[in-house]
Amino acid sequence: PSVCSNTTTSYLEVESYEGATSKTETHTPVGVEGCGNVLFKPTAEVIPGAGTAGSDQPDGATTVVKVPQNTNENEINTADINDAHVTLPEGLTLNPSAAHGLEACSPAQIAIGSTGPSTCPEASRVGTVTIETDLPPGSLTGGVYLGDPSGGQIKGPPYTIYFDAESSLGVSVRLQGLVTPNLGTGRLQVTFVNNPQLPFSELRLSVNGGKHAPLANPLGCGNAPVESLFTPYTGGAPALSSTPFASTGCPSPLPFSLTQRTQSANATAGAYSPYTFNLGRADGQQYLSRVSTTIPAGLLGAIPSVPLCGEPQAAAGTCAATSQIGVASVTAGAGEDPYPLSGPVYLTGPYDTAPYGLSIPVSVVAGPFNLGTVVTRATISVDTHTARVTVATTNLPTIVGGVPVRLKTIKVEVNRPNFIFNPTNCGPLATESTLTSTFGATQGLSSPFQVGNCSALAFKPSFKTATSAKTSKLNGASLQVSLTQSAHQANMKSVFVELPKQLPSRLTTLQKACPEATFAANPVDCRRLGSEVGTATVVTPVLPGSLSGSAYLVSHGGEAFPDLDIVLEGDGVKVILTGNTKITKGITSSTFATIPDVPVTSFVLNLPVGPHSALTANGSLCLEPLLMPTTITGQNGAVVKQSTRISVSGCSMRILSHRVVGHKLILEVRTLGGGRITVKGKGLRSASRRVSKSSTVTFKLPLTRGGLKALSKAHRSRRKLQISVRATFVPKQKGASNSAAAATVTFKR
């Protein structure tokens, strides 16, 4: 034995012919000594199954443990191994592809300590073992099996393996070992403890090769160490060794060139259609760590149609089925047949500073393994100027249960009915992604995307404007613009308007335009500069609430006149609409040239009066029609041109005074300009008069015969006769706003 002691223990069992047994245990004062003189220099090396380790390939591997043995008479043999710890080279890890058809062997099936046969299923066999002892060479051979000590599904590391080495002489060696991966890197340590005192010169534990090999080679090339630690039964110092493991066939630098493919099931413009996103990675490519994907402009989801999943359910991956918008599928593992896994895709509320997010729980059940649920989170953000949607992962899994994932494909299909709808622009578009590897490398990818049949979409926006006749030099003039559009039409692409000469831009406000840098840092800071000129509100079917905010004059440097930039915010989404302004001969025009391809139910812009009003007035706004040339272009190329009439409120004439003298009403009226004044009242004679300019006109209106009768009847009843009189003014300029004023007068007997 390799264990030193003062005494040894012998056991004797005898059995009679009648079947009776007798057992004795004898402690003999003949001990074992000289443990300090016993050599102990075992070594371990790992040999790739193919002879050389090809980069990122499924592969077998043979671990060879050598223990020098002395066979000459009177020589001290090598101590027996008590515990063995072999750490495989960095990068040689467990391979998810091995889960195909894999089973586990239970403790009852391996039957360690029993003389009965092992009954481990063949599908649990992951390798072979050969032990060279003083028995005939090669006589101890057998299988290596994946073990499940719990008798159920394997929940995670450390992973159990068994080997069963049998010989024709009736010798059986069955051991349980542990394979413990580093949870951060996947590096493996194989451990066998409390081994039997069996002298051997070599042990070969070989793991199967092939496309479903349990191991996969390192991604990078070079000589990585195999480190071993053996402790002897003598109680002496452990033996440490380090041997190289070479990986070959790697390009330098390691490539990071994945493929991307996207598809819309229905390529009709504006139609609802499932959308599929695919990524592919070949063996030997750097591993994927993060994905940021910007989908085509105008490809949008109807957020209000989905009950959003909140926290903490989103973090746990336990969202309700009503929040599901699609399915994610991945394949993991090295080789030509990676293992498939899938899970639902849920739409969530705000996540990681983004207004919306995704929760993608995948149940990692592969063969006999159940490593729980891995939840991948992603942000959904909206570009401030284009409204394009970007989906970015924050925690793409790279290792689960100590097993590097080695992702090969990712597929996300958004297939919720009536959720994703296509752009209304039939020009060439693209899905653009930025990928990041675990080594920090980046790659940009672009997949073409295009829809058709845009000309079949209707385009009938309604555009109206209004102002008030109440203007002043101090507070300027107001303007309100409203635009509405029915569902399932082409979305707007641009709007051009030209204000009438009566509503010019206000020079003192133009001079207060906000510098571009200030606006970019925080538009709210522009308010203290006097650059805020109005407010706006947008309602869109893609968001549950409205977007609202302020309109600012912004100087972008170099242009003759500042832009009108409208900042809209709501539901965590922020969009800026930029109107390029030109002033020619005192007439202001604005062009919103790049409106996002987003459906708009209504848009209202209000430019009020005030000390920093955007507009002022040239004379009265009531005396001639206010016309705004307007051109609205759809994303499908359709154009609506019109001369929008600005309605003017407050264009009222004034009744300065009224009195009754006998049976006559004397009425004094003030007009705002030239036109025709008509005065009427029940029981009064009507009168009309034309004036060429703003004037004060006096009317004398006697009672009619009917009016006199009504007055007499009122006197008999001891009442007063009250008559409503109405004065109407029609401007001489065709198209200008009519106005009216009314008063009630009393006649006495």
C-alpha positions in Angstrom: 0.0 0.0 0.0 0.9 3.7 -0.4 -0.5 4.5 3.0 2.0 4.3 5.9 0.8 3.0 9.3 2.0 1.1 12.3 -0.4 -1.8 11.8 -2.3 -3.3 9.0 -5.7 -4.8 9.0 -6.6 -8.2 7.5 -10.1 -9.6 6.9 -11.0 -13.3 6.8 -14.3 -14.8 5.8 -14.9 -18.6 5.8 -18.0 -20.4 4.7 -19.0 -24.0 5.6 -20.5 -26.5 3.3 -23.7 -25.9 5.1 -23.6 -22.2 4.2 -22.7 -20.8 7.5 -20.2 -17.9 7.4 -17.7 -16.5 9.9 -15.8 -13.2 9.6 -12.8 -12.0 11.4 -10.8 -8.8 11.4 -7.2 -8.9 12.5 -4.9 -6.0 13.3 -1.4 -7.1 12.6 1.5 -5.1 14.1 3.3 -5.3 10.8 2.9 -1.8 9.4 3.9 0.1 6.2 6.8 2.6 6.5 9.0 4.6 4.3 6.4 6.9 2.7 8.9 9.6 2.4 11.0 7.5 0.1 8.2 6.9 -2.4 8.5 8.8 -5.7 5.4 10.6 -7.0 5.6 12.3 -10.5 2.4 11.7 -12.4 1.7 13.9 -15.5 -1.3 14.7 -17.6 -1.7 15.9 -21.2 -4.6 16.5 -23.5 -4.4 15.4 -27.1 -6.9 16.7 -29.7 -9.1 14.0 -31.2 -8.0 15.0 -34.7 -4.4 15.3 -33.8 -4.5 19.1 -34.0 -7.2 21.3 -32.6 -9.0 23.1 -35.4 -10.3 26.5 -34.4 -13.9 26.5 -32.9 -14.6 23.0 -34.1 -16.4 20.1 -32.3 -13.7 17.6 -31.4 -12.8 14.7 -29.3 -9.9 14.9 -26.9 -7.9 12.3 -25.0 -6.6 13.0 -21.5 -3.6 10.9 -20.8 -2.4 10.5 -17.2 1.0 8.8 -16.9 2.3 7.4 -13.6 5.9 6.1 -13.9 6.1 2.5 -12.5 9.2 0.5 -11.5 9.1 -3.1 -12.4 12.6 -4.2 -11.2 13.0 -6.2 -8.1 13.8 -4.2 -4.9 12.8 -0.9 -6.5 10.2 1.3 -4.8 7.1 1.8 -6.9 5.3 5.1 -7.5 2.7 6.1 -4.9 -0.9 5.5 -5.8 -3.1 8.6 -6.7 -5.6 9.6 -4.1 -7.1 12.7 -5.8 -6.7 13.9 -9.4 -7.5 17.4 -10.7 -6.8 18.1 -14.4 -7.6 21.6 -15.7 -8.2 21.5 -19.5 -6.7 24.3 -21.7 -8.5 27.7 -21.8 -11.1 27.7 -24.7 -11.5 23.9 -24.8 -15.1 23.9 -23.4 -18.3 22.0 -23.4 -20.2 22.1 -26.6 -24.0 22.7 -26.7 -24.2 20.7 -29.9 -23.6 17.6 -27.9 -27.1 17.8 -26.4 -28.6 16.2 -29.6 -29.9 12.8 -28.5 -27.9 12.8 -25.3 -29.1 11.0 -22.2 -27.8 10.7 -18.7 -26.8 7.7 -16.6 -28.3 7.4 -13.1 -26.4 6.2 -10.0 -28.5 3.0 -10.0 -27.6 2.4 -13.6 -23.8 2.8 -13.1 -24.0 0.7 -9.9 -20.8 1.9 -8.3 -19.8 -0.6 -5.5 -21.8 -3.4 -7.0 -20.6 -6.5 -8.7 -23.6 -6.4 -11.0 -23.3 -5.1 -14.6 -23.5 -1.4 -15.4 -26.7 -0.5 -17.4 -26.0 3.0 -18.5 -27.9 3.8 -21.7 -25.8 3.9 -24.8 -27.0 7.5 -25.5 -25.2 8.6 -22.3 -21.8 7.3 -23.4 -19.6 10.2 -24.2 -16.2 8.5 -24.5 -13.9 5.6 -23.6 -11.4 4.8 -20.9 -8.3 2.5 -20.9 -6.2 1.8 -17.8 -2.8 0.1 -18.1 -2.1 -1.9 -14.9 -0.1 -5.1 -14.0 -2.9 -7.0 -15.6 -2.4 -7.9 -19.2 -1.9 -4.7 -21.3 -5.1 -3.0 -22.3 -7.3 -5.4 -20.3 -9.1 -2.6 -18.3 -11.3 -0.8 -20.8 -14.8 0.6 -20.9 -17.0 3.6 -21.4 -17.3 7.1 -20.1 -20.8 8.3 -19.4 -22.6 11.5 -18.6 -24.0 11.1 -15.1 -27.1 12.5 -13.4 -26.6 12.0 -9.7 -30.1 13.3 -8.9 -31.9 10.8 -11.1 -33.7 13.7 -12.9 -32.7 16.5 -15.2 -29.2 18.0 -14.8 -29.6 21.5 -13.3 -26.1 22.8 -13.8 -22.4 22.5 -12.8 -20.6 20.7 -11.6 -21.4 18.0 -14.2 -21.0 14.4 -13.3 -19.2 11.7 -15.4 -18.8 8.0 -14.7 -16.3 5.6 -16.1 -16.6 1.8 -16.0 -13.4 -0.1 -16.9 -13.8 -3.9 -17.0 -11.3 -6.7 -17.6 -11.8 -10.3 -18.8 -10.4 -11.4 -15.5 -13.4 -10.1 -13.6 -11.8 -6.8 -12.4 -14.1 -3.8 -12.5 -13.2 -0.2 -11.8 -16.1 2.2 -11.6 -15.5 5.8 -10.6 -17.5 9.0 -10.4 -15.8 12.3 -11.5 -16.9 15.9 -11.7 -16.4 18.3 -14.6 -16.5 21.8 -13.2 -16.6 24.7 -15.7 -15.5 28.2 -14.8 -18.8 30.1 -14.9 -17.2 33.1 -16.5 -14.9 31.5 -19.1 -16.1 27.9 -19.4 -12.6 26.5 -18.7 -13.0 22.9 -17.4 -11.5 21.1 -14.4 -12.0 17.3 -14.3 -11.8 15.8 -10.8 -11.7 12.3 -9.4 -11.3 12.0 -5.6 -10.8 9.1 -3.2 -9.6 6.9 -6.0 -8.8 3.2 -5.2 -5.2 2.2 -4.5 -4.8 0.7 -7.9 -1.3 1.0 -9.4 -1.4 1.9 -13.0 1.1 3.3 -15.5 -1.3 5.1 -17.9 -4.9 6.1 -18.0 -6.5 7.3 -21.2 -9.9 9.0 -21.0 -11.0 9.8 -24.5 -14.1 12.0 -25.3 -16.0 11.2 -28.5 -15.5 13.3 -31.6 -17.8 14.0 -34.5 -20.4 16.7 -35.1 -22.0 16.2 -31.7 -18.7 16.0 -29.8 -19.0 17.0 -26.1 -16.1 19.4 -26.4 -15.3 22.2 -28.8 -11.9 23.6 -29.5 -10.7 27.0 -28.6 -11.6 29.9 -30.9 -8.1 31.3 -30.9 -4.8 29.5 -31.7 -1.7 29.0 -29.7 -0.3 26.9 -26.9 -2.6 26.8 -23.9 -1.5 24.9 -20.8 -3.0 21.8 -19.4 -2.6 22.0 -15.7 -2.8 19.0 -13.3 -2.6 18.5 -9.6 -2.3 15.0 -8.1 -2.2 14.1 -4.4 -0.6 10.8 -3.3 -1.8 8.3 -0.7 1.5 8.6 1.0 0.4 12.0 2.3 3.4 13.6 0.6 3.5 16.8 -1.4 1.1 16.9 -4.4 2.5 16.7 -7.9 1.9 19.7 -10.2 2.4 19.6 -14.0 1.7 21.8 -17.0 1.8 20.6 -20.6 0.9 22.5 -23.8 -2.2 22.1 -25.9 -1.8 23.5 -29.4 -4.6 25.0 -31.5 -4.0 25.6 -35.2 -5.7 26.8 -38.3 -6.7 30.3 -37.1 -6.5 33.3 -39.3 -5.0 36.4 -37.8 -6.8 38.5 -36.7 -9.8 36.4 -35.9 -12.6 37.2 -38.4 -15.9 38.8 -37.3 -18.1 38.7 -40.4 -21.6 37.6 -39.8 -24.5 37.5 -42.2 -27.9 39.2 -42.0 -31.1 38.6 -43.7 -34.6 40.2 -43.2 -38.0 39.5 -44.7 -41.5 41.0 -44.7 -44.1 38.4 -45.4 -46.3 40.9 -47.2 -44.4 43.5 -49.3 -47.5 45.7 -49.9 -47.0 49.3 -48.8 -48.9 50.2 -45.6 -50.0 46.6 -45.1 -49.8 44.6 -41.8 -47.1 42.0 -42.2 -44.9 39.8 -40.0 -41.2 40.8 -40.1 -38.3 38.4 -39.7 -34.7 39.3 -38.7 -31.9 36.7 -39.1 -28.2 36.7 -38.1 -25.8 33.9 -39.0 -22.3 33.1 -37.6 -20.0 30.5 -39.1 -17.5 28.5 -37.0 -14.2 30.3 -36.4 -15.9 33.7 -36.2 -15.6 35.8 -33.1 -18.5 35.3 -30.7 -21.4 37.7 -30.7 -21.9 39.9 -27.7 -24.3 42.7 -28.6 -26.7 43.6 -31.4 -28.1 47.0 -32.3 -30.5 47.0 -35.2 -32.3 49.9 -36.9 -35.3 48.7 -38.9 -36.4 50.4 -42.1 -38.0 53.9 -41.9 -41.7 53.5 -41.7 -41.7 49.9 -40.5 -43.6 50.4 -37.3 -45.6 48.6 -34.6 -49.0 49.6 -33.3 -48.0 50.0 -29.7 -51.5 50.7 -28.3 -52.7 47.3 -29.5 -50.4 45.5 -27.1 -50.8 45.4 -23.3 -47.2 46.2 -22.2 -45.4 43.9 -19.8 -44.1 45.7 -16.8 -41.4 45.0 -14.2 -40.5 42.8 -12.5 -42.3 40.3 -14.8 -40.3 41.5 -17.8 -37.0 41.0 -15.9 -38.1 37.5 -14.9 -39.5 36.6 -18.3 -42.9 35.9 -16.9 -45.0 38.3 -19.0 -48.6 37.5 -19.8 -49.3 36.0 -23.2 -51.2 39.2 -24.2 -47.8 41.0 -24.3 -46.3 38.6 -26.8 -45.4 40.0 -30.2 -43.3 37.2 -31.7 -40.9 34.3 -31.3 -37.1 34.2 -31.0 -35.1 31.2 -32.1 -31.4 30.5 -31.7 -29.0 27.7 -32.4 -26.0 27.2 -30.2 -22.8 25.1 -30.4 -19.8 24.4 -32.6 -20.2 22.3 -35.8 -22.7 21.7 -38.5 -25.5 20.7 -36.2 -25.9 23.3 -33.4 -28.7 22.8 -30.8 -31.9 24.8 -31.3 -33.7 26.8 -28.6 -36.6 29.2 -28.8 -38.8 31.5 -26.7 -41.5 34.2 -26.8 -40.8 37.8 -27.5 -42.7 40.2 -25.2 -43.2 44.0 -25.6 -42.4 45.8 -22.4 -42.7 49.3 -21.0 -39.8 51.6 -20.4 -36.4 49.8 -20.1 -32.9 51.2 -19.5 -33.7 54.8 -20.5 -35.6 53.7 -23.6 -39.4 54.2 -23.9 -40.1 50.6 -24.7 -38.2 47.3 -24.5 -38.3 43.5 -25.2 -38.2 40.6 -22.8 -37.1 37.3 -24.5 -37.1 34.3 -22.1 -35.6 31.1 -23.4 -35.9 27.9 -21.5 -32.5 26.2 -21.7 -33.6 22.6 -21.8 -31.3 20.5 -24.0 -31.2 16.8 -23.8 -30.9 15.8 -20.1 -30.0 19.4 -19.1 -32.3 21.9 -17.7 -30.3 25.1 -17.0 -33.3 27.2 -16.3 -34.6 30.3 -18.1 -32.3 32.8 -19.7 -33.9 36.2 -20.2 -32.5 38.5 -22.9 -33.5 42.2 -22.6 -33.4 44.8 -25.4 -34.2 48.5 -25.6 -36.6 50.0 -28.2 -35.7 53.6 -29.0 -36.9 56.1 -31.6 -34.7 58.4 -33.6 -35.3 62.0 -32.8 -35.4 63.2 -36.5 -36.3 60.2 -38.6 -38.5 58.2 -36.1 -36.7 55.1 -37.2 -36.9 52.4 -34.5 -33.7 50.8 -33.1 -33.7 47.6 -31.1 -30.5 47.0 -29.1 -29.7 44.0 -26.8 -28.1 44.7 -23.5 -27.3 41.3 -22.2 -26.9 38.8 -25.1 -26.0 35.5 -23.3 -22.5 34.2 -24.1 -22.2 31.5 -21.4 -24.9 29.5 -19.5 -24.2 27.1 -16.8 -20.5 27.3 -17.5 -21.1 26.3 -21.2 -20.1 28.9 -23.8 -23.1 29.4 -26.0 -21.2 29.8 -29.3 -24.3 31.3 -31.0 -24.6 30.2 -34.6 -27.9 31.8 -35.6 -30.5 34.2 -34.3 -34.0 34.6 -35.7 -36.6 37.0 -34.4 -40.0 36.9 -36.0 -42.5 39.6 -35.1 -45.7 37.9 -36.1 -48.5 39.3 -33.8 -51.5 40.0 -36.1 -52.2 43.6 -37.0 -49.1 44.8 -35.2 -46.2 45.5 -37.6 -47.2 47.5 -40.7 -45.1 48.4 -43.7 -43.8 51.8 -44.8 -45.8 53.8 -47.3 -42.6 54.8 -49.2 -41.7 52.4 -52.0 -38.1 53.7 -52.4 -35.2 51.4 -51.4 -34.8 51.1 -47.7 -32.6 49.0 -45.4 -32.3 47.2 -42.1 -29.0 48.3 -40.6 -27.2 46.6 -37.7 -24.1 47.1 -35.6 -22.7 43.9 -34.1 -20.2 43.7 -31.3 -18.1 40.7 -30.5 -16.9 39.4 -27.1 -13.4 40.7 -28.2 -14.7 44.2 -28.8 -14.7 44.0 -32.6 -17.6 45.7 -34.5 -19.3 45.0 -37.8 -21.9 46.9 -39.7 -24.5 45.1 -41.7 -27.2 46.3 -44.1 -30.1 44.3 -45.6 -32.2 45.8 -48.4 -35.9 46.3 -47.8 -38.5 47.6 -50.2 -42.3 47.5 -50.5 -44.5 48.0 -53.5 -47.9 49.2 -54.7 -47.6 52.6 -53.1 -49.6 54.3 -55.8 -52.7 52.3 -54.6 -52.7 54.2 -51.3 -55.1 57.1 -50.9 -53.6 60.5 -49.9 -56.3 63.0 -48.7 -55.0 65.1 -45.9 -57.1 67.9 -44.6 -55.2 71.2 -44.0 -56.8 74.2 -42.2 -55.5 77.4 -40.7 -56.9 80.2 -38.6 -55.9 83.5 -37.0 -57.4 86.3 -35.0 -58.1 89.8 -36.0 -56.9 91.0 -32.7 -53.3 92.1 -33.4 -51.0 94.7 -32.0 -47.5 96.0 -32.4 -46.7 94.8 -28.9 -48.0 91.2 -29.1 -47.9 90.6 -32.9 -50.3 88.2 -34.6 -51.4 84.6 -34.1 -51.7 81.6 -36.4 -53.1 78.1 -35.8 -52.5 75.3 -38.3 -54.4 72.0 -38.1 -53.9 68.9 -40.2 -55.9 65.7 -40.1 -55.7 62.4 -42.0 -57.8 59.2 -42.1 -56.2 55.8 -41.4 -54.6 53.6 -44.0 -53.5 56.4 -46.3 -50.0 57.2 -47.5 -48.1 59.1 -44.8 -46.9 62.7 -45.3 -43.4 63.3 -46.5 -43.2 67.1 -46.8 -45.3 70.2 -46.3 -44.7 73.6 -47.9 -46.6 76.7 -46.9 -46.3 80.3 -47.8 -47.8 82.9 -45.5 -49.7 85.9 -46.9 -48.1 89.3 -46.9 -50.5 90.4 -44.1 -48.7 87.9 -41.7 -45.0 88.5 -42.0 -42.3 87.1 -39.6 -41.6 89.3 -36.7 -38.1 90.7 -37.0 -37.5 91.2 -33.2 -38.3 87.5 -32.6 -36.1 86.3 -35.5 -33.2 88.1 -33.8 -33.8 85.9 -30.7 -33.3 82.6 -32.5 -31.7 79.9 -30.3 -28.1 78.9 -31.2 -27.9 75.4 -32.6 -25.5 74.2 -29.8 -27.9 75.4 -27.1 -30.9 73.7 -28.8 -29.0 70.5 -29.3 -28.0 70.4 -25.6 -31.4 71.1 -24.2 -34.2 72.9 -26.2 -35.8 74.1 -23.0 -32.8 76.4 -22.5 -34.0 78.3 -25.6 -37.0 79.7 -23.7 -34.9 82.1 -21.6 -33.6 83.5 -24.9 -37.1 84.3 -26.2 -36.9 81.7 -28.9 -40.0 79.7 -28.0 -42.8 80.9 -30.4 -45.5 78.3 -30.0 -46.8 74.8 -29.2 -47.7 71.7 -31.1 -49.6 68.5 -30.6 -49.6 65.3 -32.6 -51.8 62.2 -32.4 -50.6 59.0 -34.1 -52.0 55.5 -34.0 -48.5 54.0 -33.3 -48.4 55.5 -29.7 -50.9 55.3 -26.9 -50.9 59.0 -26.2 -50.3 62.3 -28.0 -47.0 64.0 -28.6 -46.8 67.6 -27.6 -44.2 70.3 -27.1 -42.8 73.6 -28.1 -41.8 75.3 -31.4 -38.6 77.2 -31.4 -36.7 79.5 -33.8 -33.3 77.9 -34.2 -30.2 79.3 -35.9 -28.1 76.5 -37.4 -25.4 78.9 -38.6 -24.8 80.0 -42.2 -28.5 80.1 -43.3 -30.1 83.5 -43.9 -33.1 82.8 -41.6 -33.6 80.6 -38.6 -35.5 77.3 -38.8 -38.8 76.6 -37.1 -38.0 73.5 -35.1 -40.9 71.7 -33.3 -40.0 69.4 -30.4 -42.6 66.8 -29.7 -42.5 64.4 -26.7 -44.8 61.8 -25.2 -44.7 58.2 -23.9 -40.9 58.5 -23.7 -40.6 59.3 -27.4 -39.0 62.5 -28.7 -39.3 63.7 -32.3 -38.1 67.0 -33.8 -39.6 68.4 -36.9 -37.5 70.9 -38.7 -39.1 73.6 -40.9 -36.6 75.5 -43.2 -37.7 79.1 -43.3 -37.2 81.7 -46.2 -38.3 85.3 -46.3 -38.6 86.8 -49.8 -39.8 90.4 -50.2 -41.4 90.2 -46.8 -43.3 86.9 -47.5 -42.4 84.0 -45.2 -42.4 80.4 -46.4 -41.6 77.2 -44.5 -40.8 73.8 -45.8 -40.9 70.7 -43.6 -39.0 68.5 -46.1 -38.3 65.4 -44.1 -41.4 64.4 -42.2 -41.0 60.8 -40.9 -43.0 58.0 -42.5 -45.4 57.8 -39.6 -49.2 57.9 -39.7 -50.6 61.1 -38.2 -54.3 61.3 -37.1 -54.0 65.0 -36.3 -51.4 67.7 -36.0 -52.0 71.2 -34.5 -49.5 74.0 -34.4 -50.3 77.1 -32.4 -48.3 80.3 -32.8 -49.9 82.6 -30.3 -49.6 86.4 -29.8 -47.2 87.6 -27.2 -44.0 89.6 -26.7 -42.1 86.9 -28.6 -44.7 86.0 -31.2 -43.4 84.5 -34.5 -45.7 86.7 -36.6 -46.9 90.2 -36.8 -49.6 91.8 -38.9 -49.6 94.3 -41.8 -52.8 96.3 -41.3 -56.2 94.7 -40.7 -56.6 90.9 -41.3 -60.3 91.3 -42.0 -60.4 93.4 -45.1 -59.2 91.0 -47.7 -58.8 87.2 -47.9 -55.8 85.6 -46.3 -54.6 82.8 -48.6 -51.8 80.4 -47.9 -50.3 78.5 -50.9 -49.9 74.9 -49.6 -48.2 71.8 -51.1 -48.4 68.5 -49.2 -46.4 65.6 -50.6 -47.1 62.0 -49.6 -44.5 59.3 -49.0 -45.9 57.6 -52.1 -45.2 60.6 -54.3 -48.8 61.9 -54.4 -49.1 65.7 -54.2 -51.9 67.9 -52.8 -51.8 71.6 -53.8 -54.2 74.1 -52.6 -54.6 77.8 -51.7 -55.6 77.4 -48.0 -57.8 80.2 -46.8 -56.9 81.4 -43.3 -60.1 81.9 -41.3 -60.1 85.1 -39.2 -61.9 85.3 -36.0 -62.8 88.6 -34.3 -63.5 90.5 -37.5 -66.5 92.2 -35.9 -68.0 95.6 -36.7 -68.8 97.7 -33.6 -72.1 99.4 -32.7 -70.8 102.5 -31.0 -74.2 103.8 -29.7 -77.9 103.4 -30.1 -80.9 105.5 -28.8 -84.6 105.8 -29.5 -86.1 109.2 -30.4 -89.9 108.9 -30.7 -90.6 106.1 -33.1 -87.1 106.1 -34.6 -83.9 104.1 -33.7 -80.7 106.1 -34.1 -77.8 103.7 -34.5 -74.1 104.6 -34.8 -71.9 101.9 -36.4 -68.1 101.6 -37.0 -66.7 99.5 -39.8 -63.1 98.1 -40.2 -62.9 98.9 -43.9 -64.7 99.5 -47.1 -67.8 97.4 -47.9 -71.6 97.3 -47.4 -73.4 97.7 -44.1 -76.9 96.3 -43.6 -79.0 96.9 -40.5 -82.1 94.9 -39.8 -84.6 94.4 -36.9 -88.1 93.0 -36.6 -90.5 96.0 -36.6 -87.8 98.3 -38.0 -87.2 99.5 -41.5 -84.0 98.0 -42.9 -81.2 100.1 -44.3 -78.0 99.6 -46.2 -75.0 101.8 -47.0 -71.7 101.4 -48.8 -68.5 102.9 -47.5 -65.2 103.0 -49.2 -63.0 102.8 -46.1 -63.1 102.4 -42.4 -65.9 104.7 -41.3 -68.5 105.6 -38.6 -72.0 105.6 -40.1 -75.3 106.7 -38.5 -78.6 105.0 -39.3 -82.1 106.4 -38.5 -84.5 103.5 -38.6 -88.2 104.3 -38.0 -90.7 101.7 -36.8 -92.8 100.0 -39.5 -96.5 99.7 -39.3 -96.1 96.4 -37.7 -93.7 97.9 -35.2 -96.2 100.6 -34.3 -98.9 98.1 -33.7 -96.5 96.1 -31.5 -95.7 99.2 -29.6 -99.4 100.1 -29.0 -100.1 96.6 -27.8 -97.2 96.7 -25.4 -98.5 100.0 -24.0 -101.9 98.6 -23.4 -100.3 95.8 -21.5 -98.1 98.2 -19.6 -95.0 96.7 -21.1 -92.0 98.1 -23.0 -91.3 97.0 -26.6 -87.9 95.5 -27.0 -86.4 94.9 -30.5 -83.2 93.1 -31.5 -81.3 94.9 -34.2 -78.4 93.3 -36.2 -75.8 95.1 -38.3 -73.9 93.1 -40.9 -70.8 94.1 -42.7 -69.7 92.5 -46.0 -66.2 93.7 -47.1 -65.8 94.9 -50.6 -62.8 92.6 -51.0 -64.1 89.2 -52.2 -63.2 86.4 -49.8 -62.6 88.6 -46.8 -64.3 87.8 -43.6 -67.9 89.0 -43.0 -68.7 90.4 -39.5 -71.8 91.4 -37.6 -72.9 93.1 -34.4 -76.2 93.1 -32.5 -78.0 95.2 -29.9 -81.3 95.2 -28.1 -83.3 98.6 -28.0 -86.3 99.6 -26.0 -89.3 101.7 -27.3 -91.6 103.5 -24.9 -95.1 104.9 -25.7 
